[in-house]
């Protein structure tokens, strides 16, 4: 018997001719994030060979790998029935707490095995009843399930499954720029897009001296949390946005100043996306949550972008965003009292119903705006953030 971890995926299994590409990417990401001694593919499963590495260490790292639906601590055995029984006995001894009911579930992809799936489940079930007197069979709603998967070269025996986030392996869906503020929403938006297989860079706008060095550390710390879910280091970019904001504040109607600032952010983000070969922008915007996020204002902001703007949180309840932020570890950083550029220059009475035509007309009168945007873009500071596990 050899201790292993059986890894399962879900959506990847729905892929057609390019399924192999997704599987290979998932295995590559497991190698980079989990760093197991050995990992290989076995007929729709990914098998991690422990070879001295602790299961707890692998378990902790696996939760940062998107594309995994579930996993189980398991034993790899031969097709010998006595070895299979011994593996079942050891795993139940390790796993049982107060459970009273069980079932055995067998999947037999190796059809040359002498027993059918049903026959093997019944045989092992009888063995469990003999060895564990406190257990009873319940095939409909068991408290614990013994899994047996018979493959061509070996069998995998496990008890129960641990769920993970699913999604797609990071890197299979292209690349996007995350507009990362210091708030609660945008880190969660970035997390969801990593889950859908996007590689990301972050872009943050700060307003020194109105925002402090602690504001910069805050967005870098948030980006570092997201970097844990990426097989490659994440590049975090910070724009000094003060001159652009001061110019807009001085030369445009105050109620439109925030929307004009957001449009400037979009243009700067577009410049970065072209340089980094990113195909989209990501924001944490949520419909009607704040004044700048009415439907008309969102349309006015997106008009300044030449690439798609992805808003994964657009219909979320705030409480759900907060719960996810707490789960992934960004919440406590996001609530630190260090403001970002939007707060520093927020208007007293922002417009809630802007139009693209009005904003374009206003921008045509802001003769220095594009030069200031270009200056801000050229002075971007970039940081490379690796995974710290």
C-alpha positions in Angstrom: 0.0 0.0 0.0 1.2 3.5 -0.9 -0.2 6.6 0.7 -1.4 9.1 -2.0 -3.8 12.0 -2.6 -6.5 11.5 -5.2 -7.4 14.8 -6.8 -10.6 15.3 -8.8 -11.8 18.1 -11.1 -15.3 18.9 -12.4 -15.6 21.5 -15.2 -12.4 20.3 -16.8 -14.1 17.0 -17.4 -16.7 18.7 -19.6 -14.0 19.9 -22.1 -13.7 18.2 -25.4 -10.6 17.9 -27.5 -8.7 20.4 -25.4 -9.3 18.6 -22.1 -5.7 17.4 -22.1 -4.5 21.0 -22.2 -6.6 21.8 -19.1 -5.4 18.7 -17.3 -1.8 19.4 -18.1 -2.1 23.0 -16.8 -3.7 21.8 -13.6 -0.9 19.3 -13.0 1.7 22.1 -13.7 0.0 24.4 -11.2 -0.1 21.6 -8.6 3.6 21.1 -9.1 4.3 24.8 -8.7 2.0 25.5 -5.7 2.0 22.3 -3.8 5.5 21.1 -4.8 4.7 17.4 -4.3 7.4 14.7 -4.7 5.5 13.2 -7.6 2.2 13.9 -9.4 0.7 12.1 -12.4 -2.6 11.5 -14.2 -4.6 8.3 -14.0 -7.7 8.0 -16.0 -9.6 11.1 -15.1 -7.8 11.5 -11.7 -4.7 13.3 -10.7 -2.6 11.3 -8.2 -0.1 12.9 -5.8 2.4 10.5 -4.4 3.4 11.5 -0.9 6.8 9.8 -0.7 7.5 11.2 2.8 5.7 14.6 2.4 2.9 15.0 5.0 -0.7 14.9 4.0 -1.4 18.0 6.1 1.1 20.0 4.2 -0.3 19.0 0.9 -3.8 19.6 2.1 -2.9 23.2 3.2 -1.4 24.0 -0.2 -4.1 22.3 -2.4 -6.6 24.9 -1.3 -4.7 27.5 -3.3 -5.0 25.5 -6.5 -8.0 26.5 -8.7 -9.4 23.7 -10.9 -9.7 21.1 -8.1 -13.2 20.0 -7.2 -12.3 17.6 -4.3 -9.5 15.4 -3.0 -9.0 12.5 -0.7 -6.3 10.9 1.4 -6.0 7.4 -0.1 -4.0 4.3 -0.5 -2.8 3.0 -3.8 -2.9 -0.8 -3.8 -2.7 -3.7 -6.2 -5.8 -5.6 -7.3 -5.3 -8.1 -4.6 -8.4 -8.3 -2.4 -6.5 -8.8 0.8 -4.5 -5.7 0.2 -7.7 -3.7 -0.6 -9.3 -4.9 2.6 -6.2 -3.9 4.6 -6.3 -0.5 3.1 -10.0 -0.1 3.9 -9.4 -1.2 7.5 -6.6 1.3 8.0 -8.4 4.2 6.5 -11.6 3.6 8.5 -9.5 3.2 11.7 -7.9 6.7 10.9 -11.2 8.3 9.9 -14.0 7.1 12.1 -15.2 9.3 14.9 -18.9 9.0 15.9 -20.2 7.8 12.6 -22.7 4.9 12.8 -23.6 4.3 9.1 -21.5 3.7 6.0 -21.6 2.5 2.4 -19.1 1.3 0.0 -19.0 2.8 -3.5 -16.9 1.2 -6.2 -16.0 2.5 -9.7 -14.5 -0.2 -11.9 -12.8 1.3 -15.0 -10.6 -1.8 -15.2 -13.2 -4.3 -16.5 -10.9 -7.3 -16.3 -11.2 -7.3 -12.5 -13.0 -10.5 -11.5 -15.8 -8.9 -9.5 -18.3 -6.3 -10.7 -18.6 -2.9 -9.0 -21.7 -4.1 -7.1 -20.1 -7.4 -6.1 -16.9 -5.7 -4.8 -18.9 -3.2 -2.8 -20.9 -6.0 -1.2 -17.8 -8.0 -0.5 -16.0 -5.1 1.2 -19.2 -4.0 3.0 -19.4 -7.4 4.6 -15.7 -7.1 5.6 -16.4 -3.7 7.2 -19.4 -5.0 9.2 -17.2 -7.8 10.5 -14.4 -5.6 11.6 -16.3 -2.6 12.8 -19.2 -3.8 14.9 -20.7 -0.3 15.6 -21.3 0.4 11.9 -24.4 -0.3 9.9 -25.0 -0.1 6.2 -27.0 2.9 4.8 -26.7 3.1 1.1 -29.0 6.2 0.8 -27.7 8.6 3.4 -24.5 7.2 5.0 -22.4 9.2 7.5 -19.2 7.9 5.9 -18.4 6.5 2.5 -15.7 4.1 1.5 -14.6 4.8 -2.1 -12.8 2.2 -4.3 -11.6 3.1 -7.8 -10.2 0.3 -9.8 -7.8 1.4 -12.5 -5.8 -0.7 -14.9 -2.6 -0.8 -13.0 -3.7 -0.1 -9.4 -6.7 0.5 -7.1 -7.3 3.7 -5.0 -9.0 3.3 -1.7 -10.3 6.4 0.2 -12.8 7.4 2.9 -14.7 10.6 2.2 -13.9 13.6 0.1 -12.8 17.2 0.9 -14.3 19.9 -1.3 -12.3 22.7 -2.8 -13.2 25.7 -5.0 -13.3 24.1 -8.4 -13.1 26.5 -11.4 -10.3 26.4 -13.9 -6.5 26.3 -13.5 -4.9 29.8 -13.5 -3.5 30.5 -16.9 -6.0 28.8 -19.2 -8.2 31.8 -19.8 -5.7 34.5 -20.7 -4.6 37.6 -18.7 -6.3 40.6 -17.3 -5.5 43.7 -15.2 -7.2 44.0 -11.8 -7.9 47.5 -10.7 -7.1 46.9 -7.1 -8.2 49.5 -4.5 -7.7 49.2 -0.8 -11.4 48.3 -0.3 -13.2 45.0 0.3 -14.6 44.4 -3.1 -11.7 44.5 -5.7 -9.5 41.8 -4.0 -12.6 39.5 -4.0 -13.2 40.3 -7.7 -9.6 39.3 -8.5 -10.0 36.1 -6.6 -13.1 35.1 -8.6 -11.3 35.8 -11.9 -8.3 33.7 -10.8 -10.8 31.0 -10.1 -12.0 31.2 -13.7 -8.5 30.6 -15.0 -7.3 34.2 -15.6 -3.7 35.3 -14.9 -3.8 38.8 -13.3 -1.7 41.8 -12.7 -2.9 44.5 -10.2 -3.0 48.2 -10.8 -3.7 50.6 -7.9 -4.1 54.3 -7.9 -2.8 56.4 -4.9 -2.6 60.1 -4.3 0.5 61.0 -2.3 0.8 63.0 -0.1 -3.0 62.6 0.5 -2.5 58.9 0.8 0.4 57.5 2.9 3.0 54.9 2.5 0.7 52.7 4.5 -1.9 52.9 1.7 0.7 51.5 -0.7 1.6 48.7 1.7 -2.1 47.9 2.0 -2.6 47.3 -1.7 0.6 45.4 -1.9 -0.5 43.2 1.0 -3.8 42.6 -0.7 -2.0 41.6 -3.9 0.2 39.3 -1.9 -2.9 37.4 -0.7 -4.0 36.9 -4.3 -0.5 35.8 -5.3 -1.0 32.7 -3.1 -3.5 31.5 -5.6 -1.3 32.0 -8.6 1.3 29.5 -9.8 3.5 32.4 -11.1 4.4 35.6 -9.2 1.9 38.4 -9.6 3.1 41.9 -10.7 1.6 44.7 -8.7 1.6 48.2 -10.2 1.0 51.5 -8.4 0.1 54.8 -10.1 0.8 58.2 -8.5 -2.5 59.8 -9.5 -2.4 63.1 -7.6 -1.7 65.4 -10.5 -4.5 64.0 -12.7 -7.0 64.3 -9.8 -6.0 67.8 -8.9 -6.3 68.9 -12.5 -9.7 67.4 -12.9 -10.8 68.8 -9.5 -9.7 72.3 -10.5 -11.0 72.4 -14.1 -14.2 70.3 -14.2 -17.6 70.4 -12.4 -17.2 68.8 -9.0 -20.2 66.5 -9.4 -18.6 64.8 -12.5 -15.0 64.8 -11.1 -15.2 61.2 -9.7 -16.5 59.8 -13.0 -13.8 61.7 -14.9 -11.1 60.3 -12.6 -12.4 56.8 -13.2 -12.3 57.3 -17.0 -8.7 58.4 -16.6 -8.0 55.3 -14.6 -9.5 53.3 -17.5 -7.2 54.9 -20.1 -4.1 54.3 -17.9 -5.2 50.7 -17.3 -5.6 50.3 -21.1 -2.1 51.5 -21.7 -0.8 48.9 -19.2 -3.0 46.2 -20.7 -1.4 46.7 -24.1 2.1 46.6 -22.7 1.4 43.5 -20.7 -0.7 41.7 -23.4 -3.8 41.6 -21.1 -7.2 41.2 -22.8 -9.5 42.7 -20.2 -9.7 44.8 -17.0 -11.3 43.6 -13.7 -13.0 45.8 -11.2 -14.9 45.2 -7.9 -17.8 47.4 -9.0 -21.2 46.3 -7.8 -24.4 47.7 -9.3 -25.8 50.7 -7.2 -23.5 50.1 -4.3 -22.1 53.7 -4.4 -22.8 56.8 -6.5 -20.3 55.9 -9.2 -21.8 52.5 -9.7 -25.2 53.4 -11.1 -25.9 51.9 -14.5 -25.4 55.1 -16.4 -22.1 55.8 -14.5 -20.8 52.3 -15.2 -21.5 52.8 -18.9 -19.8 56.2 -18.8 -16.7 54.7 -17.1 -16.5 51.7 -19.4 -16.7 54.0 -22.5 -13.1 55.1 -21.8 -11.8 51.5 -22.1 -10.9 49.7 -25.4 -10.9 46.3 -23.7 -13.7 44.5 -21.9 -14.3 45.4 -18.2 -15.1 42.3 -16.2 -17.2 42.9 -13.0 -17.6 39.5 -11.3 -19.3 41.0 -8.2 -21.9 43.1 -10.2 -24.9 41.4 -8.6 -23.5 40.3 -5.2 -24.9 41.2 -1.9 -22.4 43.2 0.2 -22.6 40.6 3.0 -21.6 37.9 0.6 -18.6 39.9 -0.6 -17.6 40.5 3.0 -17.9 36.8 3.9 -15.7 35.8 0.9 -13.1 38.4 1.9 -13.0 37.0 5.3 -12.6 33.4 3.9 -9.7 34.3 1.6 -7.9 36.5 4.1 -8.3 39.9 2.6 -10.9 41.4 4.8 -8.7 42.4 7.8 -6.3 44.2 5.4 -9.1 45.9 3.5 -10.6 47.5 6.6 -7.4 49.1 7.7 -8.0 52.9 7.8 -5.6 53.9 4.9 -7.5 55.5 2.1 -7.0 55.1 -1.7 -7.1 57.8 -4.4 -10.9 57.8 -4.9 -11.6 58.6 -1.2 -8.9 61.3 -1.2 -10.6 63.4 -4.0 -14.3 62.3 -3.6 -16.8 65.0 -4.5 -19.4 66.1 -2.0 -22.4 65.5 -4.3 -21.3 63.1 -7.1 -23.5 62.7 -10.2 -25.5 59.5 -10.3 -26.8 59.9 -13.8 -24.0 60.8 -16.1 -23.8 60.5 -19.9 -21.0 59.7 -22.2 -21.6 62.7 -24.4 -21.3 65.2 -21.4 -18.2 63.5 -20.2 -16.5 63.5 -23.6 -17.4 67.1 -24.0 -15.9 68.0 -20.6 -12.7 66.1 -21.4 -12.3 68.0 -24.7 -11.9 71.1 -22.6 -9.3 69.5 -20.3 -6.3 70.2 -22.6 -3.6 68.9 -20.3 -5.5 65.7 -19.1 -4.0 63.2 -21.5 -0.5 64.5 -21.0 -0.9 64.1 -17.2 -2.3 60.6 -17.7 0.7 59.7 -19.9 3.0 61.1 -17.2 1.3 59.0 -14.5 1.5 55.9 -16.7 5.2 56.3 -17.4 5.9 56.7 -13.6 4.2 53.5 -12.6 6.0 51.6 -9.9 6.0 47.8 -10.3 6.5 45.1 -7.7 6.8 41.4 -8.2 5.0 39.4 -5.5 5.6 35.7 -5.1 3.7 33.0 -3.1 4.6 32.9 0.6 3.4 29.5 1.8 
